[in-house]
Amino acid sequence: METVSTESPDRILFRVPSSDSSSSGGVSGGATCEGALVAGADYRGLGVVRSLGRRGIPVWVLHHAGHVTGALSRYAARGLCWPLEDGRRQIDFLLSLAAREKLKCWLLFPTDDEDVVLFARHHELLSAHYQLSVPAWDITRWMCDKRLLYQLAEDIKLDQPWTYCPRNREDLASLECPFPVILKPAMRLSFNRLTADKAWRFEDRASLLAGYDEACSLIDPEMLMIQEVVPGWGEAQFSFAALCKDGIPLASIVARRTRQFPMDFGRFSTFVETIDEPEVAASATRLLAATRFTGLVEVEFKKDPRNKQLKLLDVNPRVWGWHTLSRRAGVDFPYLLWRLVTGQSVPEVRGRSGESWMRMCTDVPVAIQEILKGRLSIRSYLRSLRGPKEAAVFAWDDPLPGILEIPLLAAMMGRRFLGGKGF
């Protein structure tokens, strides 16, 4: 059995990806694919399963405790338990599975950050057995490591929030910074309280130092970043989503994350609308061209009301929570990626504006909070419910995941509350 190194990621080198990087950013392509192996079975994975399965493509799903929705789909031919928290076990599992089940050239499709990093860093090893939907690490790291991402944004003169990487606790204690701030990891390499929450918000120095101490017990202190909180809520947060080849968008869509949780920096979206916003598209296109990235990507921005600047927040080189909205807007991203990886033609297409997506079971509590805080009127909320919408989980042709979502989500939230993590 082949095994794999699980060393820490490469030390960062602030250098823009060169133009002589391998074609397509290292994404596998051109060979015959007989099926897809989707790593992750939450509602993001479910969207991938349906996109491919509706077209008769065999799909197997790797799931773990608490996230099994995608494996319940009628379009999932098989569900397998995915080992967690051990990169060596995961790679060995994939290699053994490919050999045992004869999955030669099946498309390997990650749906969360940890798996993107794992697959990208071991791209050469996995490519001998699978088609890969993410590029090799020399390209993907510019998306995954926020230290690199923000340096690249600075190089091409994209605005971004004030950000600082403290050297140690003493450095942080003496830092002059604007409160409130958030503390967040530069990369998600493992699942813990901080990476699950995406970021922690602090209103003063004492709470920030206490949070920093806790974060240092969870991840390498070199991975921690302090960042200003850009004012505004979901109505000021935008995304450009695209399927790219060598950094050039082939298919794309622009969206506003109108409601999200938390509303200030958004761990996940609850209500999203497609819009026409040329400034968002232009800024994201400049960034993607500099990376030469090939694959699916979401670029997140927030418009700062203080100076009207569009500030880069994050990049997700994988499917994102609301990606199924794109199908309603005319851009079925997972299937288009399948076509690209398998060497088929991909039409250039831009998603329609005016479509919306909702995850009802999380949007209702977010909306109630916003109404109670006076930031959302009942009339505005009811108006947002009008017209057809893309549901995050429920589908008439595949009802079981939607029927079971509420009890499954309640069980997961119960575990979070018992662990003291809250909503």
C-alpha positions in Angstrom: 0.0 0.0 0.0 1.3 3.5 -0.9 1.4 5.8 2.0 1.7 9.6 2.2 3.5 12.2 4.2 1.4 14.4 6.4 4.0 17.2 7.0 2.8 20.8 7.6 2.2 22.8 4.4 5.1 24.6 2.6 6.4 27.8 4.1 4.9 30.6 2.2 6.8 32.5 -0.4 5.3 35.7 -1.6 5.6 35.2 -5.3 2.8 35.5 -7.9 2.2 32.2 -9.8 4.4 32.2 -12.9 3.0 32.0 -16.4 4.9 28.8 -17.0 2.8 26.8 -14.5 1.4 23.6 -15.9 -1.6 23.8 -18.3 -5.0 24.0 -16.6 -3.3 24.7 -13.2 -2.7 21.0 -12.7 -6.3 19.8 -12.9 -6.6 16.3 -14.3 -8.4 16.2 -17.6 -9.1 14.5 -21.0 -9.4 10.9 -19.8 -12.7 8.9 -19.8 -14.5 9.2 -16.4 -17.0 6.6 -15.5 -18.2 8.1 -12.3 -17.6 10.6 -9.5 -16.5 10.2 -5.9 -17.8 13.2 -3.8 -16.0 13.8 -0.5 -18.5 15.4 1.8 -22.3 14.7 2.3 -23.7 18.0 3.6 -25.9 20.2 1.5 -23.0 21.3 -0.6 -22.2 17.7 -1.5 -25.8 16.9 -2.0 -25.9 19.6 -4.7 -23.0 17.9 -6.5 -24.6 14.5 -6.2 -27.8 15.8 -7.8 -26.1 17.8 -10.6 -24.2 14.7 -11.8 -26.7 12.0 -10.9 -29.5 13.6 -12.8 -27.4 13.2 -15.9 -26.9 9.5 -15.3 -23.4 9.8 -14.0 -22.7 7.3 -11.2 -21.9 9.1 -7.9 -20.5 7.6 -4.7 -20.5 9.7 -1.5 -17.9 9.8 1.3 -19.7 10.8 4.5 -19.1 11.1 8.2 -21.1 11.3 11.3 -23.4 14.3 11.4 -23.2 15.0 7.6 -25.0 12.3 5.7 -27.6 14.3 3.7 -25.9 13.8 0.3 -25.6 10.0 0.9 -29.4 9.9 1.3 -30.1 11.2 -2.2 -31.7 8.8 -4.7 -28.8 9.9 -7.0 -26.1 8.6 -4.7 -25.3 5.1 -5.9 -23.3 4.3 -2.8 -22.3 5.9 0.5 -19.0 5.2 2.3 -17.7 6.3 5.7 -15.0 8.9 5.3 -12.2 8.8 8.0 -11.6 12.1 9.7 -8.7 14.0 11.3 -6.0 11.8 9.7 -4.6 12.7 6.3 -2.5 9.5 6.0 -5.6 7.3 6.7 -7.7 9.3 4.2 -5.1 9.0 1.4 -4.6 5.3 2.0 -8.4 4.9 2.1 -8.7 6.5 -1.4 -5.9 4.5 -2.9 -7.2 1.2 -1.5 -10.8 2.1 -2.7 -9.6 2.9 -6.2 -7.8 -0.4 -6.4 -10.4 -2.6 -4.8 -13.4 -1.1 -6.6 -11.6 -0.4 -9.9 -12.4 3.3 -9.8 -9.6 4.2 -12.3 -10.1 7.8 -13.5 -13.2 8.5 -11.4 -13.6 12.2 -10.7 -12.5 13.0 -7.1 -14.6 16.0 -5.9 -13.8 17.6 -2.5 -16.5 19.9 -0.9 -14.7 21.3 2.1 -11.4 23.2 2.7 -9.6 20.4 4.5 -10.1 18.0 1.6 -9.1 20.6 -0.9 -5.8 21.1 0.8 -5.3 17.3 1.2 -6.0 16.5 -2.4 -4.0 19.4 -3.8 -0.9 18.7 -1.7 -1.0 15.0 -2.8 -2.1 15.7 -6.3 0.5 13.6 -8.1 -0.1 10.5 -6.0 -3.9 10.8 -6.3 -3.7 11.6 -10.0 -2.3 8.1 -10.7 -5.7 6.7 -9.6 -8.3 9.5 -10.0 -9.3 12.5 -12.1 -8.8 15.5 -9.8 -11.1 18.5 -9.7 -8.6 20.8 -7.9 -5.1 21.9 -9.1 -1.9 20.9 -7.5 -0.7 22.7 -4.4 1.6 25.2 -6.1 -1.6 26.7 -7.6 -4.2 26.0 -5.0 -2.2 27.3 -2.0 -2.8 30.9 -3.3 -6.5 30.3 -2.7 -6.3 28.3 0.5 -3.7 30.3 2.5 -5.0 33.8 3.2 -1.5 35.1 3.9 -0.7 34.4 0.3 -4.1 35.5 -1.0 -3.8 38.9 0.7 -0.3 39.4 -0.5 -1.4 38.6 -4.1 -4.3 41.0 -3.7 -1.9 43.7 -2.6 0.4 43.0 -5.6 -2.4 43.5 -8.1 -3.9 46.4 -6.1 -7.1 44.9 -4.9 -8.5 46.5 -1.7 -8.8 44.3 1.4 -9.6 44.8 5.1 -6.8 45.8 7.5 -5.1 42.5 8.5 -2.2 41.5 10.8 -0.5 38.3 11.6 0.9 38.5 15.2 4.2 36.9 15.9 3.3 36.0 19.5 1.1 37.1 22.4 3.4 39.9 23.3 3.2 41.3 19.8 -0.6 41.1 19.9 -0.8 42.8 23.3 1.1 45.8 22.0 -0.7 46.0 18.7 -2.7 49.2 17.9 -5.7 47.9 16.1 -9.3 49.1 15.3 -11.9 47.3 17.3 -14.0 45.3 16.7 -11.8 42.7 15.1 -12.0 39.1 14.1 -9.5 36.3 14.8 -9.3 33.7 12.1 -7.0 31.0 10.7 -5.0 31.6 7.6 -5.9 28.0 6.5 -8.3 25.3 7.5 -6.1 22.2 8.0 -8.2 20.5 10.6 -11.7 20.7 12.2 -11.9 22.4 15.5 -13.9 25.1 17.3 -12.2 28.0 15.5 -12.3 26.5 12.0 -15.9 25.4 12.5 -16.9 29.0 13.4 -14.7 30.4 10.6 -13.7 33.4 12.8 -14.2 34.8 16.3 -15.2 38.4 16.9 -13.8 40.5 19.8 -14.8 44.0 21.0 -11.8 44.8 23.2 -8.2 43.8 23.8 -8.7 41.7 26.9 -11.2 39.4 25.1 -9.0 39.3 22.1 -6.0 38.1 24.1 -8.1 35.5 25.8 -9.4 34.3 22.5 -5.9 34.2 21.1 -4.7 32.0 23.9 -7.6 29.6 23.2 -6.9 29.6 19.5 -3.2 28.8 20.1 -4.3 25.6 21.8 -6.1 24.6 18.6 -3.8 25.5 15.8 -0.3 26.7 15.1 0.0 30.4 16.2 1.7 31.2 12.9 -1.7 30.4 11.2 -3.6 33.1 13.2 -4.7 36.4 11.7 -6.3 39.5 13.1 -8.6 41.4 10.8 -10.9 44.5 11.1 -14.6 43.9 10.9 -15.9 45.7 7.8 -19.2 47.5 8.7 -22.4 46.3 7.1 -24.4 43.1 6.9 -25.3 40.6 4.3 -26.6 43.2 1.9 -23.0 44.5 1.5 -21.4 41.0 1.0 -21.0 39.8 -2.6 -19.6 36.7 -4.3 -18.3 36.0 -7.8 -18.5 32.3 -8.6 -16.9 30.8 -11.6 -15.6 27.7 -13.5 -12.1 28.8 -14.6 -9.5 27.4 -16.9 -6.0 28.8 -16.4 -7.5 31.7 -14.5 -10.1 32.7 -17.2 -13.7 32.3 -16.2 -15.7 30.1 -18.6 -18.9 30.3 -16.7 -19.7 32.7 -13.9 -22.3 34.3 -11.7 -22.5 37.2 -9.3 -24.5 37.0 -6.1 -25.4 39.0 -3.0 -25.4 37.1 0.3 -28.4 39.0 1.6 -28.8 37.0 4.8 -26.1 35.0 6.5 -24.9 33.8 9.9 -23.4 35.7 11.6 -24.7 38.7 9.6 -21.4 40.6 9.9 -18.8 38.1 8.5 -21.0 35.2 7.5 -20.0 31.6 8.5 -22.7 30.4 6.1 -25.4 31.9 3.9 -29.1 31.5 4.4 -30.6 33.7 1.7 -28.7 34.6 -1.5 -29.8 36.5 -4.7 -28.1 36.6 -8.1 -27.4 40.2 -9.2 -25.7 42.2 -12.0 -22.7 43.8 -10.4 -19.8 44.5 -12.9 -17.4 45.8 -10.2 -17.5 42.5 -8.4 -17.0 40.5 -11.6 -14.1 42.8 -12.7 -12.2 42.6 -9.4 -12.6 38.8 -9.1 -11.5 38.3 -12.7 -8.3 40.3 -12.1 -7.5 38.1 -9.1 -8.3 34.8 -10.8 -6.1 35.8 -13.8 -3.2 36.2 -11.5 -3.6 32.8 -10.0 -4.0 30.8 -13.3 -6.5 28.7 -11.3 -8.5 25.9 -13.0 -11.7 24.6 -11.4 -14.6 25.9 -9.4 -14.1 28.9 -7.2 -16.0 31.5 -5.2 -14.4 34.9 -4.5 -16.0 36.8 -1.6 -16.1 40.6 -1.2 -17.6 43.2 1.1 -18.4 46.8 0.2 -17.2 49.1 2.9 -19.8 51.8 3.5 -17.1 54.1 4.9 -15.4 54.6 1.5 -17.4 52.5 -0.9 -14.4 50.2 -1.5 -15.0 46.6 -2.5 -12.7 44.6 -0.2 -11.6 41.1 -0.8 -12.5 38.7 2.1 -11.9 35.1 1.0 -11.7 32.6 -1.8 -13.2 29.1 -1.8 -11.6 26.8 -4.4 -14.5 24.3 -4.2 -18.3 24.3 -4.2 -19.8 26.8 -1.8 -23.0 26.6 0.3 -25.3 28.2 -2.2 -23.9 26.7 -5.4 -27.2 25.1 -6.4 -28.6 28.6 -7.0 -26.4 28.7 -10.1 -28.4 25.9 -11.7 -31.6 28.0 -11.4 -29.7 30.9 -13.0 -28.5 28.8 -15.9 -25.0 27.7 -14.8 -24.8 24.2 -13.4 -21.3 24.4 -12.1 -20.6 20.7 -11.0 -21.7 19.4 -14.3 -19.7 22.0 -16.2 -16.7 21.0 -14.2 -17.3 17.4 -15.1 -17.3 18.4 -18.8 -14.1 20.4 -18.4 -12.3 17.6 -16.6 -13.4 15.0 -19.1 -12.3 17.0 -22.1 -15.7 18.0 -23.3 -16.6 21.5 -24.5 -17.8 24.0 -21.9 -20.0 26.9 -23.1 -19.2 30.4 -22.0 -22.2 31.4 -19.9 -23.2 34.1 -17.4 -25.8 33.4 -14.8 -29.1 35.3 -14.8 -29.7 37.9 -12.2 -33.0 38.0 -10.2 -32.9 34.4 -8.9 -32.7 33.4 -5.3 -31.7 30.6 -2.9 -32.8 29.9 0.6 -32.0 27.4 3.3 -35.3 27.7 5.2 -34.3 25.9 8.4 -31.5 28.4 9.1 -32.9 31.5 7.4 -36.0 31.6 9.6 -33.9 32.0 12.9 -31.6 34.5 11.2 -34.5 36.5 10.0 -36.1 36.5 13.5 -32.9 37.8 15.0 -32.7 40.5 12.4 -36.3 41.5 12.9 -35.9 41.7 16.7 -32.7 43.8 16.3 -34.7 46.2 14.0 -32.5 45.6 11.0 -35.1 43.7 9.0 -38.8 44.6 8.7 -41.4 41.8 8.6 -42.7 43.3 5.3 -39.2 43.0 3.8 -38.8 39.5 4.9 -42.2 38.4 3.6 -41.3 40.1 0.3 -38.1 38.0 0.0 -40.3 34.9 0.2 -42.2 35.7 -2.9 -41.6 33.9 -6.2 -39.9 30.6 -7.0 -36.6 29.8 -5.2 -33.9 27.2 -5.2 -34.1 25.3 -2.0 -30.8 24.3 -0.4 -31.9 20.8 0.4 -35.5 19.9 -0.7 -36.2 18.8 -4.3 -39.4 17.2 -5.6 -37.5 14.6 -7.6 -35.3 13.7 -4.6 -37.4 14.4 -1.4 -35.8 12.2 1.2 -32.8 14.6 2.1 -35.3 17.5 2.5 -37.6 15.4 4.7 -34.8 14.4 7.0 -32.9 17.7 7.1 -34.7 19.2 10.1 -34.2 16.2 12.4 -30.6 15.8 11.2 -29.9 19.5 11.7 -31.6 19.4 15.1 -29.4 16.5 16.2 -26.2 18.3 15.0 -27.2 21.6 16.7 -28.0 19.7 19.9 -24.5 18.3 19.9 -23.1 21.9 19.3 -25.1 23.4 22.2 -24.1 20.6 24.5 -20.5 21.3 23.5 -21.0 25.0 24.3 -20.6 26.2 20.7 -24.0 27.7 20.2 -25.9 28.2 16.9 
